[in-house]
Amino acid sequence: MGELVELGPESGSPTPADASDEPPPRDIGPYELPFLPKRSVYLVVPASTSSPQRLIANLHGLCNPPGYACGFWTQAASEVGFLVCPEGNARCGPGAYSAPTWTESFEAMSQDLERAIEATSDAYPGQVSREGAVLTGFSRGGYAAAALASAHPGRWPFLVLVEADVTLTLPMLRQAGVRSVAMLAGERGSQLAGEKTTCDALAKQGFPIRLYVMPKVGHSYSADIDEQMRQALAFVLAHE
């Protein structure tokens, strides 16, 4: 198992325990944990130490590091469970500091994600639960998330797709065992119209899906993304 490294003071500080026997909240991170040679998983842990806690996995976009794709909604994630965000298999340019990206197939991305989840579970034995797991993705990661849910029925019952005008149909979602979906799109971006069409069509068929519009942005997160993701996670999990 690799060494867990804290990345920065992204979370709130632990507070003293009350008079009960409940342990004090822990620091949510973010942390960095190696899961493959030269690759790390960006990790946020729940403040609560009660076990087990739900898995929330994320796939970042092209030339878009996990520190962005996951780093701006750490508080919302920590309220739900463990946020696991692996680095992609390639880099956007030369040098160790170029942004991670994906050049491999969706199935290879799935295998890498499973390795990252395994590394997290090893670091927190018995604490990570795949029951009712949530798969999220930004841009290319959103397209991959929908494909992974279809390829592995029942593995990812809840999807949160950001800036990804993915083709979703009721038969596809039912066959994949997906129970609910949230989609997020920038108010000024190219993905909004298609996402709205998809959400409207599926909602008319009775499928639990909701669109969240990120104000004043295009293909990026809005300033209120932590609250947007908090609401999106609450919506999908309300259909557990």
Backbone as a ProteinNet text record, in pm:
[ID]
protein_1_A
[PRIMARY]
MGELVELGPESGSPTPADASDEPPPRDIGPYELPFLPKRSVYLVVPASTSSPQRLIANLHGLCNPPGYACGFWTQAASEVGFLVCPEGNARCGPGAYSAPTWTESFEAMSQDLERAIEATSDAYPGQVSREGAVLTGFSRGGYAAAALASAHPGRWPFLVLVEADVTLTLPMLRQAGVRSVAMLAGERGSQLAGEKTTCDALAKQGFPIRLYVMPKVGHSYSADIDEQMRQALAFVLAHE
[TERTIARY]
84	0	88	52.3	130.3	102.7	186.6	172.6	66.9	-22.9	-127.3	-69	-84.8	-27.7	-139.6	-142.2	-242.9	-200.3	-296	-263.3	-277.8	-371.7	-387.4	-504.3	-520.2	-622.8	-757	-804.8	-928.6	-1049.9	-1038.6	-1154.7	-1155.7	-1265.7	-1275.7	-1193.4	-1160.3	-1079.5	-1166.7	-1109.6	-1184.5	-1230.5	-1346.9	-1399.2	-1400.7	-1399.2	-1397.4	-1520.3	-1504.6	-1617.7	-1707.4	-1836.6	-1927.4	-1916.3	-2012.1	-2002.6	-2026.9	-2076.2	-2101.7	-1970.8	-1983	-1865.5	-1830.2	-1902	-1873.8	-1734.4	-1653.2	-1520.9	-1534.5	-1436.1	-1444.3	-1434.5	-1490.5	-1479.2	-1332.8	-1302	-1164.8	-1151.2	-1029.3	-998.7	-1033.9	-1110.5	-1155.6	-1048	-940	-837.3	-849	-814.7	-789.2	-652.8	-643.9	-522.2	-482.6	-360.6	-311	-254.6	-291.6	-252.3	-208.4	-89.7	-48.5	-130.9	-169.2	-240	-179.7	-96.6	-19.7	112.8	215.6	341.5	320.4	366.2	361.1	219.7	124.3	-12.9	-70.4	-153.7	-211.1	-362.5	-425.6	-568.1	-585.6	-665.8	-703.8	-820.5	-811.4	-901.9	-955.1	-1087	-1152.5	-1226.4	-1212.2	-1273.8	-1387.4	-1485.7	-1595.2	-1546.2	-1603.7	-1566.1	-1604.7	-1716.1	-1760.2	-1672.3	-1638	-1557.1	-1640.9	-1773	-1857.7	-1844.3	-1854.3	-1830.8	-1947.6	-1964.9	-1892.8	-1956.8	-1882.6	-1929.9	-1934.1	-2026.8	-2054	-1936.1	-1916.9	-1818.3	-1877.7	-1802.5	-1831.9	-1707.8	-1718.1	-1603.7	-1619.2	-1506.2	-1508.8	-1405.6	-1442.9	-1351.5	-1337.7	-1215.3	-1193.3	-1199	-1185.3	-1191.6	-1054.6	-1050.8	-925.7	-846.1	-718.5	-629.5	-691.2	-748.8	-827.2	-799.2	-715.1	-668.4	-776.1	-758.6	-852.7	-866	-757.8	-764.2	-864.3	-897	-1005	-1137.7	-1141	-1266.1	-1329.9	-1247.6	-1298.5	-1272.8	-1173.5	-1126	-1215.3	-1318	-1402.8	-1536.5	-1554	-1676.6	-1644.7	-1533	-1489.5	-1583.5	-1637	-1727.5	-1853.5	-1913.3	-2034	-2005.8	-1891.3	-1857	-1837.8	-1769	-1737.5	-1862.4	-1971.4	-2097	-2166.4	-2121.6	-2185.3	-2097.8	-1965.2	-1878.5	-1737.7	-1673.3	-1536.1	-1537.3	-1467.9	-1454.9	-1321.4	-1326.6	-1208.3	-1192.4	-1080	-1060.3	-923.1	-914.5	-783.9	-734.6	-602.5	-541.3	-555.2	-567.9	-573.4	-441.9	-443.9	-329	-220.6	-245.9	-149.3	-141.1	-51	-31.7	-53.4	-93.9	-123.5	0.4	112.1	235	353.9	474	593.6	605.8	674.7	700.1	604.5	652.2	574.1	454.7	455.6	350.1	242.6	247.2	140	17	-99	-224.8	-249.1	-307	-344.2	-455	-457.2	-562.4	-586.1	-681.7	-713.5	-689	-617.6	-601.5	-643.6	-686.1	-721.4	-872.2	-912.3	-1053.1	-1132.6	-1264.3	-1349.5	-1330.1	-1314.9	-1297.8	-1164.4	-1060.5	-933.2	-946.4	-1023.7	-1050.1	-1121.7	-1214.4	-1285.1	-1188.5	-1096.4	-999.1	-909.7	-868.6	-786.2	-866	-992.9	-1076.7	-1088	-1104	-1113.8	-983.7	-870.5	-742.7	-734.9	-785.1	-783.9	-876.6	-990.9	-1083.9	-1021.5	-953.3	-886.8	-780	-702.5	-599.8	-662.4	-775.1	-845.8	-898.8	-957.4	-1010.1	-899.1	-780.2	-666.5	-622.1	-629	-587.4	-689.4	-816.7	-924.3	-1001.6	-939.2	-1000.4	-1136.5	-1233.9	-1366.7	-1450.1	-1397.7	-1468.6	-1538.3	-1499.7	-1555.3	-1660.3	-1782.9	-1891.8	-1929.6	-1944.9	-1989.3	-2140.4	-2207.9	-2354.1	-2407.4	-2481.7	-2534.4	-2427.2	-2326.1	-2214.6	-2258.7	-2193.2	-2220	-2100.3	-2127	-2020.6	-2045.1	-1945.1	-1954.3	-1845.3	-1865.3	-1765.2	-1780	-1667.3	-1665.6	-1621.8	-1701.7	-1667.6	-1641.3	-1522.8	-1490	-1518.6	-1494.2	-1522.9	-1670.7	-1756.5	-1900.2	-1945	-1889.2	-1920.1	-1873	-1755.2	-1702.8	-1790.4	-1838.7	-1920.8	-2046.3	-2112.4	-2232.4	-2198.5	-2085.4	-2043.7	-2009.8	-1945.1	-1908.9	-2033.1	-2131.2	-2254.9	-2323	-2321.2	-2381.9	-2302.9	-2171	-2085.8	-2086.3	-2121.7	-2117.3	-2249.4	-2355	-2488.4	-2489.3	-2549.9	-2563.5	-2447.7	-2334.5	-2217.1	-2232.2	-2295	-2305.2	-2451.6	-2527.8	-2670.6	-2704.6	-2607.9	-2634.2	-2527.7	-2572.6	-2481.6	-2500.1	-2387	-2386.1	-2291.3	-2347.2	-2271.8	-2262.7	-2139.3	-2116	-2056.9	-2120	-2071.3	-2048.4	-2148.8	-2139	-2276.7	-2296.8	-2424.1	-2430	-2446.4	-2443	-2578.8	-2579	-2703.4	-2747	-2863.6	-2920.3	-3061.2	-3093.4	-3228.3	-3280.2	-3411.7	-3470.5	-3430.3	-3435.3	-3391.1	-3245.4	-3158.7	-3017.2	-2999.2	-3068.3	-3053	-3111.7	-3226	-3286.1	-3196.6	-3142.2	-3055.2	-2928.1	-2879.3	-2757.4	-2781.9	-2908.1	-2938.3	-2920.2	-2926.3	-2914.2	-3049.4	-3051.1	-3176.2	-3211.1	-3110.3	-3135.8	-3010.6	-3032.9	-2923.8	-2940.8	-2831.5	-2827.5	-2730.5	-2768	-2681.5	-2658.5	-2534.4	-2499.3	-2439.5	-2476.5	-2423.4	-2405.3	-2302.3	-2278.6	-2381.1	-2425.6	-2527.6	-2483.8	-2354	-2302.7	-2232.6	-2243.9	-2169.9	-2249.2	-2180.5	-2240	-2316	-2307.2	-2369.3	-2510.4	-2549.7	-2675.7	-2797.6	-2804.8	-2924.5	-2947.4	-2841.2	-2855.6	-2890.8	-2828.8	-2860.8	-3006.9	-3054.5	-3193.6	-3289.5	-3259.9	-3343.9	-3348.5	-3232.8	-3225.6	-3305.3	-3286.7	-3356.9	-3507.8	-3551	-3695	-3755.7	-3687	-3740	-3750.7	-3648.3	-3649.6	-3747.4	-3758	-3852.5	-3996	-4026.7	-4160.9	-4191.9	-4086.1	-4103.8	-4103.1	-4094.6	-4102	-3970.1	-3858.1	-3728.4	-3679.5	-3623.8	-3573.9	-3446.8	-3458.9	-3344.6	-3368.5	-3261.2	-3275.1	-3153.7	-3180.5	-3075.6	-3045.9	-2916.5	-2871.1	-2787.7	-2825.9	-2756.5	-2657	-2530.8	-2425.4	-2418.9	-2443.5	-2456.3	-2323.8	-2332.5	-2225.5	-2098.6	-2107.6	-1988.5	-2021.4	-1913.2	-1925.6	-1885.5	-1769.5	-1724	-1633.3	-1692.5	-1616.8	-1716.5	-1663.6	-1748	-1787.5	-1905.6	-1947.9	-1894.1	-1901.9	-1849.1	-1923.6	-2046.6	-2127.3	-2130.3	-2025.2	-2027.8	-2041.2	-1987.6	-2000.7	-2148.9	-2225.8	-2368.7	-2443.5	-2403.8	-2467.1	-2449.4	-2328.2	-2303.2	-2372	-2382.7	-2455.9	-2600.6	-2662.3	-2800.8	-2812.7	-2717.8	-2722.4	-2708.4	-2615.9	-2599.3	-2724	-2781.8	-2902.8	-3016.4	-3026.4	-3133.4	-3117.8	-2999.4	-2986.7	-3005.1	-2954.9	-2962.9	-3102.5	-3186.1	-3325.1	-3402.9	-3346.2	-3413.4	-3345.9	-3283.2	-3213.3	-3313.6
-118.3	0	124	223	344	435.1	535.9	630.2	733.2	757.7	857.2	994.2	1086.6	1219.8	1321.4	1409.2	1514.6	1625.3	1671.5	1769	1913.1	1941	2080.1	2099.5	2221.2	2250.7	2278.8	2187.6	2208.9	2198.3	2116.5	2087	2170.3	2157.7	2222.2	2148.8	2215.1	2154.5	2067.6	1961.5	1878.8	1960.3	1924	1991.8	1895.9	1947.4	1859.2	1770.4	1651.4	1561.4	1613.1	1579.3	1619	1518.6	1523.2	1439.8	1292.6	1261.6	1122.3	1051.5	925.5	845.8	854.4	938.6	951.1	1010	952	1009.6	1143.6	1231.9	1362.3	1345.9	1441.9	1435.4	1437.6	1370.6	1370.6	1470.5	1503.1	1592.2	1520.8	1584.4	1518.9	1518	1590.9	1597.7	1725.9	1722	1604.5	1539.9	1413	1335.4	1282.1	1235.9	1173.4	1036.8	936.8	800	733.6	675.7	606.8	480.2	456.5	333.1	258.1	323.4	262.4	336.7	276.7	350	485.5	588.9	725.6	782.1	716.6	767.6	764.1	865	878	889.3	862.5	887.6	1004.7	1100.4	1214.9	1168.1	1189.2	1124.2	1222.5	1218.5	1292.9	1191.5	1204.1	1107.3	1173.9	1096.4	1155.1	1197.8	1305.6	1351.1	1248.8	1181.3	1079.6	955.8	898.1	776.3	651	666.6	547.7	473	341.9	260.1	167.4	124.2	171.8	297.7	364.3	486.3	466.2	534	516.4	558.7	486.1	521.4	621	729.3	823.2	825.4	777.9	775.2	885.3	937.3	1043	1015.9	1044.9	1040.4	1181.9	1233.1	1369.8	1376	1495.7	1514.4	1515.3	1554.8	1563.4	1684.9	1662.9	1770.7	1844.1	1766.8	1823.2	1741.6	1789.7	1706.1	1675.5	1567.7	1537.2	1650.1	1726.4	1837.5	1942.7	1948.6	2036.2	1961.7	1847.7	1774.5	1736.6	1713.7	1677	1783.1	1868.1	1955	2070.5	2097.8	2213.6	2175.1	2046.2	2006.1	1901.6	1922.8	1828.1	1824.9	1939.2	1941.6	1860.8	1882.3	1807.6	1657.9	1620.9	1478.5	1418.3	1489.1	1434.2	1410.1	1477.4	1457.6	1328.5	1270.7	1150.3	1026.7	1041.3	925.1	951.8	849.4	857.2	899.1	1007.2	1054	1006.5	923.6	858.4	905.3	973	1036.8	1000.2	897	856.9	948.7	961.8	1032.5	950	1020	952.4	886.7	810.4	727.9	805	930	1004.8	1149	1224.7	1366	1451.2	1576.1	1665.9	1726.4	1711.9	1766.7	1710.4	1752.1	1701.2	1756.6	1681.6	1728.3	1670.3	1659.3	1597.8	1682.2	1811.3	1900	1926.4	1860	1874.5	1800.3	1845.5	1792.1	1649.5	1565.5	1430.6	1433.9	1331.1	1317.5	1168.8	1137.9	999.1	974.9	867.8	825.7	680.5	615.1	473.5	455	331.6	299	316	321	330.6	209.8	91.1	-27.5	-22.7	29.1	45.4	149.6	255.1	353.1	286.9	197.2	124.5	41.8	-25.1	-106.5	-20.1	94.9	185.6	239.5	270	316.7	210.1	85.8	-22.2	-35.2	-14.4	-18.5	94.7	211.7	325	299.5	238.8	205	101.1	4.7	-98	-35.4	57.8	124.5	202.7	267	340.7	246.7	135	37.5	-22.7	-41.2	-91.8	9.5	137.6	242.2	262.5	230.9	245.8	114	10.7	-122.8	-125.8	-184.1	-199.3	-73.4	37.1	165.2	209.3	154.1	197.5	97.4	144.8	58	85.8	-20.5	-6.5	-18.1	-38.4	-42.4	96.2	106.3	235.5	332.5	282.5	367.2	471.4	585.9	696.9	711.5	721.7	748.1	884.6	970.3	1104	1120.7	1218.6	1243.4	1381.7	1443.5	1577.1	1563.8	1615.9	1617.9	1475.3	1447.6	1312.5	1208.6	1245	1155.1	1125.9	1221.1	1198	1098.2	1110.2	1013.2	874.3	868.7	740.4	682.7	767	719.4	649.3	707.6	645	511.9	507	383	275.4	312.9	216	159.5	244	195.8	93.6	118.3	24.9	-105	-94.7	-212.8	-302.2	-245.5	-322.1	-303.4	-368.9	-348.5	-372	-279.2	-288.5	-232	-206.7	-157.2	-11.7	67.3	211.9	253.7	241.5	272	420.8	507.6	651	723.8	808.4	881.5	1031.5	1104.1	1250.4	1290	1343.1	1370.8	1521.7	1573	1717	1754.6	1852.2	1901.6	1785.9	1699.4	1582	1552.9	1592.5	1570.1	1424.7	1336.5	1192.4	1145.7	1054.5	991.3	889	914.2	824.7	786.3	658.3	611.3	530.5	521.5	446.2	298.9	229.5	89.4	73.3	164.4	158.3	171.6	268.4	292.5	177.9	126.9	13.8	-109.1	-137.3	-254	-239	-117.3	-92	-91.7	-94.3	-89.2	48.5	152	289.6	333.8	384.8	421.6	568.5	654	796.6	863.7	978.8	1053.1	1201.9	1270.1	1416.1	1460.5	1565.5	1622.9	1769.6	1814	1954.1	2010.5	2135	2199.1	2347.8	2403.9	2546.8	2626.4	2734.5	2820.6	2870.8	2891.7	2947.5	2843.5	2717	2612.5	2544.7	2455.7	2385.1	2259.5	2218.8	2093	2110.8	2234.1	2259.1	2214.8	2253.6	2223.6	2072.7	1998.9	1854.3	1787.8	1831.3	1774.9	1802.3	1921.6	1954.9	1866.1	1844	1756.5	1616	1564.9	1430.7	1423.6	1521.8	1521.6	1532.5	1619.3	1635.2	1505.4	1440	1317.7	1205.8	1187.7	1080.3	1109.4	1235.3	1271	1242.8	1268.3	1239.5	1090.4	1009.9	864	812.2	903.4	865.8	829.3	853.1	819.7	935.2	905	1010.9	1074.7	1192.4	1264.4	1413	1487.1	1631.8	1703.3	1819.6	1903.9	2018.8	2043.1	2156.4	2246.9	2374.3	2469.9	2550.1	2544.3	2618.5	2760.4	2861.7	2998.2	3060	3137.5	3226.9	3155.2	3027.7	2956.3	2878.9	2840.9	2753.7	2613.2	2568.9	2431.7	2430.6	2464.4	2469.3	2467.2	2459.5	2464.5	2608.6	2625	2755.5	2776.9	2899.9	2931.8	2857.7	2818	2749.9	2598.3	2541.7	2399.6	2309.6	2349.7	2264.9	2247.1	2354.5	2345	2273.6	2298.7	2229.5	2078.6	2035.1	1891.9	1836.2	1915.3	1871.4	1840.5	1929.5	1907.7	1790.1	1778	1668.1	1532.5	1523.9	1399.3	1367.1	1469.4	1446.4	1397.6	1453.3	1410	1264.6	1225.6	1088.9	989.2	1022.7	930	924.8	1024.1	1019.7	907.2	850.1	742.5	607.4	596.7	471.8	360
0	0	0	-82.3	-88.4	29.1	43	153.4	119.9	214.1	198.6	226.4	131.7	143.6	142.8	245	247.8	152.9	70.1	-33.1	12.6	103.2	142	235.6	287.5	386.9	322.8	237.9	163.6	256.3	360.9	444.4	570.5	644.7	773.8	877.6	984.7	1090.2	1178.8	1235	1327.8	1448.1	1502	1619.1	1736.6	1857.8	1973.7	1979.3	2031.1	2047	2158.3	2148.8	2255.6	2369.4	2457.4	2576.2	2547.6	2427.3	2393	2360.1	2324.2	2290.5	2142.2	2067.6	1925.4	1904.7	1815.4	1788.3	1717.2	1731.5	1665.2	1514.3	1438.7	1292.3	1249.6	1141.3	1091.4	977.5	944.7	833.5	703.3	617.8	494.2	385	401.3	297.9	217.1	90.1	5.8	29.7	-8.4	2.2	-135.4	-143.6	-266.7	-231.6	-310.5	-282.8	-412.6	-420.8	-544.5	-566.2	-692.1	-722.7	-841.1	-918.1	-1026.6	-1034.2	-1094.9	-1109.4	-1176.8	-1111.3	-1162.7	-1171.5	-1108.9	-1109.7	-968.8	-940.7	-806.9	-814.6	-703	-689.1	-593.2	-634.6	-552.3	-466.2	-336.4	-243.8	-140	-119.7	-12.9	73.3	205.1	296.2	372.5	415.6	494.6	632.2	684	817.4	923	900.8	995.4	983.1	1095.8	1095.4	1111.7	1114.1	1118.6	987	991.2	872	847.3	722.2	603.6	546.1	456.1	392.3	240.8	177.7	35.3	-53.9	-161.9	-264.2	-362.5	-386.3	-495.1	-583.4	-705.1	-796	-899.9	-946.2	-1047.6	-1155.2	-1279.1	-1392.9	-1448.2	-1448.3	-1495.6	-1648.1	-1702.7	-1846.6	-1911.6	-2037.6	-2111.6	-2064.4	-2035.7	-1989.6	-1869.9	-1780.1	-1670.2	-1545.3	-1455.1	-1344.3	-1241.9	-1166.1	-1058.7	-956.6	-937.3	-844	-885.1	-1015.1	-1061.1	-1062.2	-1127.5	-1144.8	-1011.5	-909.1	-776.4	-669.8	-691.8	-584.6	-547.1	-628.8	-600.7	-537.1	-507.5	-436.2	-328.5	-261.2	-158.9	-38.6	-0.8	113.9	85	-31.6	-68.6	-71.8	-128	-136.9	1.1	89.6	222	305	271.5	343.7	301.9	190.9	137	153.6	136.2	147.7	99.9	45.5	-4.5	-151.5	-184.6	-322.3	-378	-482.5	-539.4	-683.5	-712.3	-842.6	-900.1	-980.7	-1034.1	-1144.8	-1153.3	-1266.1	-1393.5	-1506.5	-1635	-1671.7	-1780.5	-1818.2	-1893	-1931.2	-2012.5	-1963.7	-2027.4	-1994.3	-2117.6	-2093.1	-2204.9	-2268.8	-2204	-2258.6	-2185.8	-2222.6	-2155.5	-2014.9	-1931.9	-1795.8	-1694.9	-1572.7	-1465.4	-1424.6	-1455.9	-1408.9	-1513.6	-1627.5	-1725.8	-1676.3	-1721.5	-1668.8	-1715.6	-1630.3	-1672.2	-1778.1	-1861.5	-1961.6	-1985.8	-2073.5	-2107.8	-2256	-2287.3	-2427.7	-2445.8	-2338	-2343.3	-2360.6	-2382.2	-2403.3	-2273.9	-2288.2	-2170.1	-2078.2	-2135.8	-2052	-1977.2	-2042.2	-1971.7	-1861.1	-1885.4	-1780.5	-1662.7	-1693	-1588.2	-1504.4	-1570.3	-1497.8	-1408.8	-1460.3	-1378.9	-1260.4	-1283	-1173	-1064.6	-1105.7	-1007.1	-926.6	-990.4	-918.3	-815.3	-853.6	-761.2	-642.5	-668.9	-560.7	-468.3	-526.2	-445.2	-354.9	-409.7	-328.7	-213.8	-241	-136.1	-28.8	-72.2	23.3	108.2	49.5	126.1	230.8	195.1	288.5	400.1	371.2	469.3	477.7	532.5	531	601.6	531.5	586.6	590.3	536.5	548.2	420.2	305.5	176.9	131.4	111.2	68.2	-77.3	-155.2	-293.4	-304.9	-194.8	-197.4	-232.4	-340	-381.6	-425.8	-497.4	-540	-642.5	-636.9	-729.3	-822.1	-952.4	-1050.1	-1111.6	-1103.4	-1159.3	-1265.1	-1353	-1455.8	-1514	-1546.5	-1607.6	-1752.6	-1846.5	-1988.3	-2039.9	-2088.5	-2134.7	-2026.3	-1902.4	-1792.7	-1778.3	-1814.5	-1810.6	-1915.7	-2035.5	-2141.2	-2099.1	-2038.9	-1992.4	-1882.4	-1791.5	-1680.4	-1730.5	-1828.9	-1884.2	-1950.7	-2019.7	-2086	-1983.8	-1873.3	-1769.6	-1701.1	-1679.2	-1618.1	-1709.2	-1839.4	-1935.4	-1944.5	-1939.3	-1955.3	-1832.4	-1716.6	-1590.4	-1516.4	-1562.4	-1502.7	-1351.6	-1282.3	-1137.9	-1059.8	-1124.3	-1051.5	-1012.2	-1099.5	-1077	-1085.6	-976.1	-980.7	-986.6	-955.2	-954.2	-1036.4	-1128.3	-1215.8	-1198.8	-1195.3	-1198.5	-1311.2	-1419.2	-1541.5	-1561.5	-1569.5	-1575.7	-1710.7	-1777	-1906	-2003.5	-2015.2	-2102.2	-2161.1	-2285.1	-2354.4	-2402	-2306	-2331.4	-2380.4	-2475.6	-2519.2	-2414.2	-2355.6	-2255.1	-2298.7	-2288.8	-2318.9	-2201.6	-2191.5	-2081.6	-2084.7	-2200.8	-2201.1	-2158.5	-2203.2	-2166.4	-2015.7	-1956.2	-1813.1	-1731.6	-1774.2	-1703.2	-1709.4	-1827.3	-1842.5	-1759.6	-1745.5	-1668.8	-1517.8	-1477.5	-1334.9	-1275.4	-1358.9	-1311.3	-1257	-1135.5	-1070	-1087.6	-1099.7	-1116.4	-1171.4	-1234.8	-1299.8	-1271.9	-1246.4	-1245	-1353.8	-1426.2	-1529.2	-1496.6	-1513	-1490.4	-1618	-1649.4	-1769.6	-1745.7	-1805.3	-1795.1	-1872	-1813.5	-1874.2	-2011.7	-2030.1	-2155.4	-2241.5	-2205.1	-2274.6	-2384.9	-2455.6	-2570.2	-2530.7	-2405.1	-2362.8	-2308.1	-2278.6	-2208.8	-2288.9	-2415	-2494	-2504.6	-2534.4	-2547.1	-2415.9	-2307.5	-2176.5	-2139.5	-2170.8	-2139.8	-2219.2	-2345.2	-2427.4	-2368.1	-2329.3	-2269.8	-2139.7	-2053	-1924.7	-1943.2	-2033.8	-2057.7	-2110.3	-2203.2	-2262.9	-2160.3	-2080.4	-1980.8	-1867.8	-1827.6	-1722.4	-1766.4	-1893.7	-1945.5	-1943.3	-1947.1	-1940.7	-1797.2	-1702.8	-1563.1	-1499.4	-1569.3	-1510.7	-1423.7	-1304.6	-1216.4	-1271.9	-1326.6	-1382.1	-1362.1	-1336.5	-1316.9	-1373.2	-1433	-1489.1	-1393.4	-1371.5	-1291	-1381.5	-1387.6	-1474.3	-1390.8	-1431.4	-1361.3	-1417.9	-1336.5	-1388.3	-1432.1	-1540.7	-1586	-1630.7	-1670	-1716.6	-1844	-1913.3	-2028.6	-1990.5	-2044.4	-2019	-1896.2	-1781.1	-1655.5	-1540.9	-1419.7	-1301.6	-1270.9	-1216.2	-1165.9	-1024.7	-977.1	-844.8	-734.1	-760.9	-659.6	-679.6	-739.4	-774.6	-652.3	-538.4	-420.4	-384.7	-389.8	-360.2	-472.1	-596.7	-709.9	-697	-663.6	-649.1	-524.5	-420.6	-301.2	-338	-414.5	-456.3	-553.2	-644.5	-740.9	-671.5	-576.6	-502.6	-420.8	-358.3	-280.3	-369.4	-489.3	-580.5	-621.5	-668.4	-715.3	-601.1	-482.5	-370.7	-309	-339.8	-293.6	-360.1	-467.5	-541.5	-516.8	-402.4	-367.1	-342.9
[MASK]
++++++++++++++++++++++++++++++++++++++++++++++++++++++++++++++++++++++++++++++++++++++++++++++++++++++++++++++++++++++++++++++++++++++++++++++++++++++++++++++++++++++++++++++++++++++++++++++++++++++++++++++++++++++++++++++++++++++++++++++++

